[in-house]
Amino acid sequence: MPASKSHSEHKTATRASIVLAFACVYFFWGSTYTAIRIGAAEMPALLLAGTRFLLAGVILLAWCRWLGLRLVWPAKTMLMLGVIGLLLLGGGNVGLVYAEQTVPSGLSSLVFAVTPLYVALIEMALPGGEPLPVRGWLGLMLGFAGLAALLWPSLRNGLGGDPALLWALAALFAGALSWTVGSILSRHARLKANSFVAASWQMLFAGAFNFLLGTALGQWRHFHLNTAAIGSMAYLITGGSLLGYTGFIYLLEHVPVAKVVSYTYVNPVVAVLLGIFLLHERPVSAEFAGMSSIVVAVFLLTTAQVKAKGKPQLIEELEQMPAE
C-alpha cells in the first residue's frame, strides 16, 4: 500500500509529476460536477452511476491485475468493500446525480463540500471520539452559516412552488450523508486490501447494484445515448474515476497529507467556475457568500484535524477514500 513505500521510493517523484498529480486531483475531481450535470440531462441517475462505475471498476481492476496485486480477499473483507461502495458510490453518487438534474453543478459541489463538517460531528459522537480544537469549531460554525446562506435562495424558490427543487436538495443532503457514513466506515474498517484494489471492488459492487436497480425500475427508456451522454460518461470514467484517483494516491505517496487534503476546498471552486463558464450558471450574491464561507470553513476544519490527529493516522484515513 502507498503508506508502506520506502523513503528511497519517495525520492523518485519529480516536481513535474507532483504538479501534474495535483492538477489531476484539483481539476478532474472538481470538473466531475460539470460532467455529471451534462450526463444527468440525458441519463437516469442509477444508470449513469451504474455504467460509469462498472466500466471504471473493470479497467482499474485489470490494471491492478497487471501490476500483480492481490485481487481477491476473504469474504468478510469483500462484504465490507461492497457495503462501503454502496454507501459512497451508490447512495452518495446517485444522490448527487439525481440532484444535478435540477440543481446547478456549482451549488451541488458546495453542498457536498461540507461533508468534512458532517464527518467531524459524527466522529465526535462516536465512542472514543476526539473533541475538536477551537479552530475546528470555528470552521463548523462558519461552514453551517455558509450553507444556510448558500441554500436560502433555492429553499425560497422551492417553498414558493418548485417541489422538484426541494426533492433535489433532499437528495443532495441524503447523498452527502451516505458519503459521510461510508467514509467513516471505510476508515474504521481498516481493510488490508491495497487502495487501488479496494477502489476497484467498491466501484464494481456499486456499479452493478446501480445498473441492476436502474434496469429493474425500467429506466432504460429514459436513457439517451447521444454525443453529450457519451462525452459525459467517457469523461467521468477517465477524468473522475481513473486519472483523479490515481493522482490522489500518487500524492499520498510523495506529498505531506496536509497539502493533499487541499483538494477538499479547491474542487468546489473549480466546479463553480466551470459551471459559470461552460454551463452558463449564474449564482446569486448569497450563493457566492455561502461559497466563500464554506471554502474557508473546510480549510479551517481540515487543517485543524491534521494538527489534532497527526500525519500517520490521517494518511490511513485518506487511503481508504474511493474514486470520485
C-alpha positions in Angstrom: 0.0 0.0 0.0 1.1 3.6 -0.5 1.9 4.1 3.2 4.4 1.3 3.1 6.6 2.8 0.4 10.2 3.2 1.3 11.9 6.5 1.7 14.0 5.9 -1.4 10.9 5.3 -3.5 9.5 8.7 -2.4 12.6 10.4 -3.9 11.7 9.2 -7.4 8.9 11.8 -7.6 9.8 14.9 -9.7 8.4 18.4 -9.4 6.7 17.9 -12.7 5.0 14.7 -11.7 3.8 16.2 -8.4 2.4 19.3 -10.2 0.7 17.0 -12.7 -0.9 14.9 -10.0 -2.2 18.0 -8.2 -3.6 19.2 -11.4 -5.4 15.9 -11.9 -6.9 16.0 -8.4 -7.8 19.6 -8.4 -9.2 19.8 -12.0 -10.6 16.4 -12.8 -12.3 15.9 -9.4 -13.7 19.4 -9.5 -14.9 19.1 -13.1 -16.8 15.9 -12.5 -19.7 18.0 -11.2 -19.9 19.7 -14.6 -19.8 16.4 -16.4 -22.4 14.9 -14.2 -24.7 17.9 -14.9 -24.4 17.2 -18.6 -24.9 13.5 -18.3 -27.8 13.8 -15.9 -29.8 15.6 -18.6 -29.5 12.5 -20.8 -29.3 9.5 -18.4 -31.2 8.5 -15.3 -29.1 8.7 -12.1 -28.9 4.9 -11.4 -27.9 4.0 -15.0 -25.4 6.9 -15.3 -23.7 5.9 -12.0 -24.0 2.2 -12.6 -22.5 2.2 -16.1 -19.7 4.6 -15.1 -18.5 2.7 -12.1 -18.9 -0.7 -13.7 -16.6 0.3 -16.6 -14.2 2.2 -14.4 -14.0 -0.7 -11.9 -13.2 -3.2 -14.6 -10.5 -1.0 -16.0 -8.9 -0.3 -12.6 -9.1 -4.0 -11.5 -7.5 -5.1 -14.8 -4.7 -2.5 -14.1 -4.3 -3.9 -10.6 -4.0 -7.4 -12.0 -1.4 -6.2 -14.5 0.6 -4.8 -11.5 0.4 -8.2 -9.8 -1.6 -7.0 -6.9 -3.7 -9.4 -4.8 -7.3 -9.0 -6.1 -9.4 -11.5 -4.0 -9.7 -11.2 -0.3 -11.6 -13.1 2.5 -15.4 -12.9 2.3 -15.6 -10.5 5.3 -13.3 -8.0 3.5 -15.2 -8.3 0.2 -18.5 -7.8 2.0 -17.2 -4.7 3.7 -15.9 -3.4 0.4 -19.4 -3.9 -1.1 -21.1 -2.0 1.8 -18.7 0.9 1.6 -19.0 1.0 -2.2 -22.8 1.1 -1.9 -22.7 3.9 0.7 -20.2 6.1 -1.2 -20.9 5.4 -4.9 -24.4 4.1 -4.6 -26.2 6.4 -2.1 -23.6 9.2 -2.3 -23.0 9.5 -6.0 -26.6 8.6 -7.1 -28.0 11.3 -4.8 -25.6 13.8 -6.4 -26.5 12.7 -10.0 -30.3 12.8 -9.2 -29.9 16.3 -7.7 -28.0 17.7 -10.6 -30.9 17.0 -12.9 -32.4 20.1 -11.2 -29.7 21.8 -9.1 -26.8 23.7 -10.8 -23.4 21.9 -10.6 -21.7 24.6 -8.6 -24.4 24.6 -5.9 -24.2 20.7 -5.8 -20.5 20.8 -5.3 -20.7 23.2 -2.5 -23.3 21.2 -0.6 -21.0 18.1 -1.0 -18.1 20.2 0.1 -19.5 20.3 3.7 -19.1 16.6 4.2 -15.9 17.2 6.3 -18.2 19.1 8.7 -20.6 16.1 8.9 -17.7 13.8 9.4 -16.4 15.9 12.3 -19.7 15.9 14.0 -20.3 12.2 13.7 -16.7 11.3 14.7 -17.1 13.4 17.9 -20.3 11.5 18.8 -18.8 8.1 18.3 -17.3 6.2 21.3 -13.8 7.4 21.9 -14.2 10.3 19.6 -11.8 13.2 19.9 -13.2 16.8 20.6 -12.4 19.4 18.0 -10.0 22.2 18.8 -11.2 25.8 18.7 -10.1 26.1 15.1 -12.3 23.2 14.2 -15.4 24.6 15.9 -14.9 27.9 14.2 -14.8 26.0 10.9 -18.0 24.1 11.8 -19.9 27.3 12.7 -18.7 29.2 9.6 -19.5 26.2 7.4 -23.1 25.8 8.5 -23.7 29.5 8.3 -22.3 29.5 4.8 -24.5 26.5 4.0 -27.6 28.4 5.2 -26.7 31.4 3.0 -26.0 29.2 0.1 -29.3 27.3 0.2 -31.6 30.2 1.2 -32.4 31.3 -2.5 -33.1 27.7 -3.5 -35.2 27.0 -0.5 -37.2 30.1 -1.0 -37.9 29.1 -4.6 -38.7 25.6 -3.6 -41.1 26.7 -0.9 -42.6 29.1 -3.4 -43.9 26.4 -5.7 -41.0 24.4 -7.0 -41.2 21.0 -5.3 -38.7 19.4 -7.7 -36.0 21.7 -6.3 -36.8 20.7 -2.7 -36.6 17.0 -3.7 -33.3 17.6 -5.4 -31.9 19.4 -2.3 -33.1 16.5 -0.1 -31.3 14.1 -2.5 -28.1 16.1 -2.1 -28.2 16.0 1.7 -29.1 12.3 1.7 -26.2 11.6 -0.7 -23.8 13.7 1.4 -24.9 11.8 4.5 -24.4 8.5 2.7 -21.0 9.6 1.6 -20.1 10.7 5.1 -21.2 7.4 6.7 -19.3 5.4 4.0 -16.2 7.5 4.6 -16.3 6.9 8.3 -17.0 3.2 7.9 -14.1 2.9 5.5 -11.7 4.5 7.9 -12.7 2.4 10.9 -12.9 -0.9 8.9 -9.0 -0.7 8.5 -9.1 -3.0 5.5 -5.9 -4.6 4.4 -6.6 -4.5 0.7 -4.5 -2.3 -1.5 -6.1 1.1 -2.0 -6.4 0.7 -5.8 -7.9 -2.9 -5.4 -10.3 -1.7 -2.8 -11.5 1.2 -5.0 -11.9 -1.3 -7.9 -14.2 -3.6 -6.0 -16.1 -0.7 -4.5 -16.8 0.7 -8.0 -17.7 -2.8 -9.3 -20.1 -3.6 -6.4 -21.8 -0.1 -6.5 -21.9 -0.1 -10.3 -23.5 -3.5 -10.6 -26.1 -2.6 -7.9 -27.0 0.7 -9.5 -27.1 -0.8 -13.0 -29.4 -3.7 -12.0 -31.7 -1.4 -9.9 -32.0 1.1 -12.7 -32.8 -1.8 -15.1 -35.4 -3.3 -12.7 -37.1 0.2 -12.4 -37.3 0.4 -16.2 -35.1 3.4 -16.6 -33.6 2.4 -19.9 -36.5 4.1 -21.8 -35.1 7.4 -20.4 -31.5 6.7 -21.3 -30.5 8.7 -24.4 -27.1 7.6 -25.9 -26.2 10.8 -27.8 -23.0 12.8 -28.1 -23.5 14.6 -24.8 -24.1 11.3 -22.9 -21.1 9.6 -24.4 -18.8 12.5 -23.7 -20.0 12.8 -20.1 -19.6 9.1 -19.5 -16.2 9.0 -21.0 -15.0 12.0 -19.0 -16.4 10.7 -15.7 -14.7 7.3 -16.2 -11.3 8.6 -17.3 -11.1 12.0 -15.6 -13.1 11.4 -12.4 -12.6 7.7 -11.6 -9.2 6.9 -13.1 -6.9 10.0 -13.5 -8.2 11.9 -10.5 -8.0 9.0 -8.1 -4.6 7.8 -9.5 -3.2 11.3 -8.9 -4.7 11.3 -5.4 -2.9 8.0 -4.5 0.3 9.2 -6.0 0.3 12.4 -4.0 -0.3 10.4 -0.8 3.0 8.6 -1.5 5.1 11.7 -2.1 3.5 14.8 -0.6 2.6 15.7 3.0 -1.1 14.9 3.7 -1.8 18.5 4.9 -1.2 19.6 1.3 -3.1 16.7 -0.3 -6.3 17.5 1.6 -6.4 20.9 0.0 -8.5 19.3 -2.8 -11.5 19.5 -0.4 -11.6 23.3 -0.7 -10.2 23.6 -4.3 -12.7 21.3 -6.0 -15.8 23.4 -5.2 -14.2 26.5 -6.6 -13.3 24.6 -9.8 -16.9 23.3 -10.1 -18.5 26.7 -9.6 -16.2 28.4 -12.1 -16.7 25.6 -14.7 -20.5 25.8 -14.1 -20.4 29.6 -14.8 -18.2 29.4 -18.0 -19.3 26.1 -19.5 -22.9 25.7 -18.4 -23.8 29.4 -18.0 -24.9 29.0 -14.4 -25.4 32.3 -12.6 -25.1 32.1 -8.9 -26.7 34.9 -6.9 -24.8 37.0 -4.4 -25.9 35.0 -1.4 -24.5 31.8 -3.1 -21.2 33.5 -3.6 -21.1 34.5 0.0 -22.0 30.9 1.0 -19.3 29.5 -1.3 -16.6 31.7 0.3 -17.7 30.8 3.8 -17.8 27.0 3.1 -14.4 27.0 1.4 -12.8 28.8 4.4 -14.7 26.6 6.8 -13.5 23.4 5.2 -9.9 24.8 5.2 -10.1 25.6 8.9 -11.6 22.2 9.7 -9.3 20.0 7.7 -6.2 21.9 8.9 -7.4 21.6 12.5 -7.9 17.8 12.0 -4.4 17.4 10.5 -2.9 19.1 13.6 -5.1 17.1 16.0 -4.8 13.6 14.5 -1.3 13.7 13.3 0.0 12.6 9.9 0.2 8.8 10.2 -3.5 8.4 11.2 -4.7 10.9 8.6 -2.8 9.0 5.8 -4.5 5.8 6.9 -7.9 7.5 6.7 -7.3 9.1 3.3 -6.0 6.0 1.7 -9.4 4.3 2.2 -11.2 7.0 0.2 -12.6 5.7 -3.2 -12.5 7.3 -6.6 -14.8 10.3 -7.2 
